[in-house]
Amino acid sequence: MTDIAADQAANSMPTESGINRFARWLVRHPPVVTAALIALVCLVVGTINPDFWQMSNLFDMARSTVVRGLFALGVLVVLASGGLDVSFTAIAAFVMYVMTMLVTNYVPDLPILVILLVAALGGALLGAMNGLLVSTLKAPSLIVTIGTQYVIRGFLLTFIGTALFMNIPNAMDAFGKWALFQHTGANGAVSTMPVYVLVLALAIIVTWFMLNRTLMGRAIYAVGGNAGIAERLGYSLRRVHIFVFAYAGLLAGIAGIMHVSSNRLANPFDLAGSELEVIAAVILGGARITGGSGTVLGTMLGVVLITLVSNVLILVGIPSTSQLAILGLFIVGAGALFSIKPRG
């Protein structure tokens, strides 16, 4: 009997070890989980409503990821450094509204490239202020950016105005209409992939290179992993804090111009309230709220998943209130999975 029991125990060990290895691999590769969720959602929605696979819907998905994706890349960099930024939508709203107003009233023929450069600079300056405050006050970045968010929005509404800009500058309008390529469906409907999706593609490449191939990227992960050890190794916490918030602000400024160009409307109330879904996208992509982790690939997969939940579940008759509940379940499930520590 003893030999039989020993054989049974020995036979059970490889299966248990295999499950443990698989769990450890999943925890170390969070984007795989996010990609699986995307595939599941697409399969379910596409089965219930085959219109999901139409090219026009896929193009709409791509358009919807641009602004959210730019925001998410900025949040990723801040989260990787151990911080948290919730002011990026306020920065984007401020930059897009001020730029639209100034260009419309004073330099209506300003080229789109110059508009993007000025918007990026303005967003970077506002973001750098966040980093300077976090570094100087030694305060939690969440508290600082909540404060700056209200300051920026309050200044915008009080001193600049609340009027909608329906007639945006010609350069922004033309940029929003410029097609990368078009597709004509069987019913004759023409769907367009806008050229501004290339802005997100460029931001993805730059962010990946910065995080993975530069000394600053190494410093960001080091500070996020353990700020005390990173400082003893010679990394400047002040420099890292200012850089990550300035980078997030730069992307927010560009996102603001993308929002105006795609919607052909500048509204100071736009983008408010979308902070949590962007942060959720980054966390669903595998970034830890405590810092020191996160990838560009995982973040963009998280953005795609959030976009699916926000935009296409209505195709299967799910109301917006239930979409929020589904999104919450995804976040809780991903957070629980990524916190698992498999036994060796």
C-alpha positions in Angstrom: 0.0 0.0 0.0 2.9 2.3 0.8 4.3 1.9 -2.7 1.0 2.5 -4.3 0.5 5.7 -2.3 4.0 6.9 -3.2 3.4 6.2 -6.9 0.1 8.2 -6.8 1.9 11.1 -5.1 4.7 11.0 -7.7 2.2 10.9 -10.6 0.3 13.9 -9.2 3.4 16.1 -8.7 4.1 16.9 -12.4 0.5 18.1 -12.9 0.6 20.4 -9.9 4.1 21.7 -10.9 2.8 22.3 -14.4 -0.1 24.4 -13.1 2.2 26.3 -10.9 4.6 27.0 -13.7 1.7 28.2 -16.0 0.4 30.5 -13.2 3.8 32.0 -12.7 4.2 32.5 -16.5 0.8 34.2 -16.7 1.7 36.5 -13.8 5.0 37.4 -15.5 3.2 38.0 -18.9 0.1 40.1 -18.1 -0.4 41.1 -21.8 -1.3 37.5 -22.5 -4.3 37.7 -20.2 -5.4 41.0 -21.7 -5.0 39.7 -25.2 -7.1 36.6 -24.2 -9.9 38.9 -22.9 -9.8 40.9 -26.1 -10.2 37.7 -28.2 -13.0 36.5 -25.9 -14.9 39.8 -26.2 -14.4 39.9 -30.0 -15.6 36.3 -30.4 -18.7 36.8 -28.3 -19.7 40.2 -29.8 -18.8 39.0 -33.4 -20.9 35.8 -32.9 -23.9 37.7 -31.6 -23.7 40.5 -34.1 -21.7 39.8 -37.3 -21.7 43.5 -38.1 -18.9 43.8 -35.6 -16.5 42.6 -38.3 -17.4 45.2 -40.8 -14.4 47.4 -41.8 -16.2 50.6 -40.9 -16.5 49.3 -37.3 -12.9 48.4 -37.1 -11.9 51.8 -38.4 -14.1 53.4 -35.8 -12.3 51.3 -33.2 -8.9 52.6 -34.5 -10.1 56.2 -34.3 -11.3 55.7 -30.8 -8.0 54.4 -29.6 -5.9 57.4 -30.6 -6.7 59.9 -27.8 -7.1 57.2 -25.2 -3.9 55.6 -26.3 -1.9 58.8 -26.1 -3.2 59.4 -22.6 -2.4 55.8 -21.6 1.2 56.0 -22.7 1.7 59.0 -20.5 0.1 57.3 -17.6 2.2 54.2 -18.2 5.4 56.3 -17.9 4.2 58.0 -14.7 3.0 54.7 -13.1 6.3 52.9 -14.0 8.1 55.6 -11.9 5.9 54.9 -8.9 3.6 58.0 -9.4 0.0 58.5 -10.5 -1.3 61.3 -12.7 -5.0 62.2 -13.0 -4.5 65.7 -14.4 -3.8 64.7 -18.0 -7.4 65.3 -19.2 -7.3 68.8 -17.7 -4.0 69.5 -19.5 -5.4 68.2 -22.8 -8.6 70.3 -22.4 -6.7 73.4 -21.6 -4.2 73.0 -24.4 -6.8 72.2 -27.1 -9.1 75.0 -26.1 -6.5 77.7 -25.8 -4.8 76.6 -29.0 -8.1 76.5 -30.9 -9.0 79.9 -29.6 -5.6 81.5 -30.4 -5.2 80.0 -33.8 -8.8 80.8 -34.8 -8.6 84.4 -33.7 -5.0 85.4 -34.5 -3.2 82.9 -36.8 -5.9 81.0 -38.8 -3.4 79.8 -41.4 -1.0 78.2 -38.9 0.2 74.8 -40.2 -0.9 71.7 -38.3 2.7 70.7 -37.6 3.3 74.0 -35.8 0.1 73.6 -33.9 1.1 70.1 -32.7 4.6 71.3 -31.7 3.2 74.2 -29.7 0.5 72.0 -28.1 3.2 69.4 -27.1 5.4 72.2 -25.6 2.5 73.7 -23.7 1.4 70.3 -22.3 5.0 69.4 -21.4 5.3 72.7 -19.4 2.1 72.0 -17.5 3.2 68.4 -16.8 6.6 69.6 -15.7 4.9 71.8 -13.1 3.3 68.6 -11.7 6.7 66.9 -11.5 8.2 70.0 -9.8 5.5 70.1 -7.2 5.7 66.4 -6.5 9.5 66.6 -6.1 9.5 69.8 -4.1 6.6 69.1 -1.8 7.4 65.4 -1.3 3.7 64.9 -1.6 1.9 61.9 -3.1 1.5 62.5 -6.8 -2.2 61.6 -6.7 -2.9 64.4 -4.3 -0.8 66.9 -6.3 -2.4 66.1 -9.7 -5.9 66.1 -8.3 -5.1 69.7 -7.1 -3.6 70.8 -10.4 -6.5 69.2 -12.3 -8.9 71.5 -10.5 -6.6 74.5 -10.8 -6.3 74.1 -14.6 -10.0 73.5 -15.1 -10.9 76.4 -12.8 -8.5 78.7 -14.6 -9.8 77.6 -18.0 -13.5 78.1 -17.1 -12.9 81.4 -15.2 -10.5 83.3 -17.3 -10.7 81.9 -20.8 -14.3 81.0 -21.2 -16.8 78.2 -21.8 -18.0 78.9 -25.4 -17.8 76.0 -27.9 -15.6 76.4 -30.9 -17.6 75.0 -33.7 -15.5 76.5 -36.5 -12.0 75.1 -35.8 -8.9 76.2 -37.7 -8.6 75.0 -41.3 -5.4 73.1 -40.5 -7.1 71.1 -37.7 -10.2 70.4 -39.8 -8.2 69.2 -42.8 -6.0 67.0 -40.6 -9.0 65.3 -39.1 -10.4 64.6 -42.6 -7.1 63.5 -44.1 -7.5 59.8 -45.0 -4.7 57.3 -44.7 -6.7 54.9 -46.8 -10.4 54.2 -47.6 -12.5 51.1 -47.9 -15.8 50.7 -49.9 -18.1 48.1 -48.5 -20.5 45.8 -50.4 -23.3 48.2 -49.8 -21.3 51.1 -51.3 -20.6 52.8 -47.9 -17.1 54.3 -47.7 -15.2 54.0 -44.5 -12.0 55.9 -43.8 -8.9 55.2 -41.7 -7.7 58.7 -40.7 -4.1 59.7 -41.0 -3.9 60.9 -37.4 -3.7 57.2 -36.2 0.0 57.5 -37.3 0.5 60.0 -34.4 -0.4 57.3 -32.0 1.9 54.8 -33.8 4.8 57.3 -33.6 4.1 57.9 -29.9 4.1 54.1 -29.3 7.5 53.7 -31.0 9.0 56.7 -29.1 7.7 55.6 -25.7 8.9 52.0 -26.2 12.4 53.2 -27.2 12.6 55.6 -24.3 11.6 53.0 -21.8 13.6 50.1 -23.1 16.7 51.7 -24.8 17.6 54.8 -22.8 19.2 55.6 -19.5 16.1 57.5 -18.5 13.9 54.5 -19.1 16.1 52.5 -16.8 15.9 55.3 -14.2 12.1 55.3 -14.4 11.8 51.6 -13.7 14.5 51.8 -11.0 12.7 54.7 -9.2 9.4 53.0 -9.5 10.8 49.8 -8.1 12.5 51.3 -5.1 13.1 55.0 -4.9 15.5 54.8 -1.9 17.8 52.3 -3.6 17.6 54.1 -6.9 18.7 57.3 -5.2 21.6 55.6 -3.6 22.6 54.2 -7.0 22.9 57.8 -8.3 19.5 58.3 -10.0 18.0 61.8 -9.5 14.5 61.4 -8.2 13.8 65.1 -9.0 14.9 64.7 -12.6 12.9 61.5 -13.1 9.7 63.0 -11.6 9.9 66.2 -13.7 10.6 64.1 -16.8 7.8 61.6 -16.5 5.1 64.2 -15.7 6.4 66.5 -18.5 6.3 63.5 -20.9 2.7 62.7 -19.8 1.8 66.4 -20.3 3.4 66.4 -23.8 1.3 63.5 -24.9 -1.8 65.0 -23.3 -1.3 68.2 -25.3 -1.0 66.3 -28.5 -4.1 64.2 -27.6 -6.0 67.4 -27.1 -5.3 68.5 -30.7 -6.2 65.0 -31.9 -9.5 65.3 -30.1 -10.4 68.6 -31.7 -9.3 67.5 -35.2 -11.3 64.2 -35.0 -14.5 65.8 -33.5 -14.2 69.2 -35.2 -15.2 70.8 -32.0 -13.4 72.4 -29.0 -15.3 72.1 -25.7 -13.7 73.0 -22.3 -15.8 70.3 -20.7 -14.6 67.6 -23.1 -12.5 64.6 -21.8 -13.5 65.2 -18.1 -14.2 62.0 -16.3 -12.2 59.7 -18.6 -9.2 59.5 -16.3 -10.2 56.3 -14.6 -10.8 54.3 -17.8 -7.3 55.3 -19.0 -5.7 54.3 -15.8 -7.7 51.1 -15.9 -6.4 50.4 -19.4 -2.8 50.7 -18.2 -3.4 48.5 -15.2 -5.2 45.9 -17.4 -2.0 45.9 -19.5 0.0 44.7 -16.5 1.4 47.9 -15.0 1.3 47.8 -11.2 0.0 50.8 -9.3 3.0 50.6 -7.0 5.4 51.2 -9.9 8.4 49.6 -11.4 6.6 47.6 -14.1 4.5 48.0 -17.2 5.0 47.7 -20.9 3.9 49.6 -24.0 2.5 46.4 -25.6 0.4 45.6 -22.5 -0.8 49.2 -22.2 -2.0 49.3 -25.8 -3.7 45.9 -25.4 -5.4 47.4 -22.3 -6.5 50.4 -24.4 -8.0 48.1 -27.0 -9.9 46.2 -24.4 -11.3 49.4 -22.8 -12.3 50.6 -26.2 -14.1 47.4 -27.0 -16.0 47.5 -23.7 -16.8 51.2 -24.1 -17.8 51.2 -27.8 -18.9 47.8 -29.2 -20.9 46.1 -26.5 -23.8 48.2 -27.4 -23.9 46.1 -30.6 -25.1 43.2 -28.6 -27.7 45.2 -26.7 -25.7 45.8 -23.5 -26.6 49.2 -21.9 -23.9 51.7 -20.8 -24.5 51.0 -17.1 -23.8 47.3 -17.6 -20.7 48.2 -19.6 -19.3 49.9 -16.6 -20.0 46.8 -14.5 -18.3 44.6 -17.0 -15.3 46.9 -17.1 -15.1 46.7 -13.3 -15.1 42.9 -13.4 -12.2 42.9 -15.9 -10.2 45.3 -13.6 -10.9 43.3 -10.5 -10.1 40.0 -12.2 -6.9 41.3 -13.7 -5.8 42.8 -10.5 -6.4 39.6 -8.6 -4.5 37.5 -11.2 -1.6 39.9 -11.4 -1.2 39.9 -7.6 -0.9 36.1 -7.4 2.5 34.9 -6.2 2.9 31.2 -7.3 4.8 29.0 -5.0 8.1 27.8 -6.2 
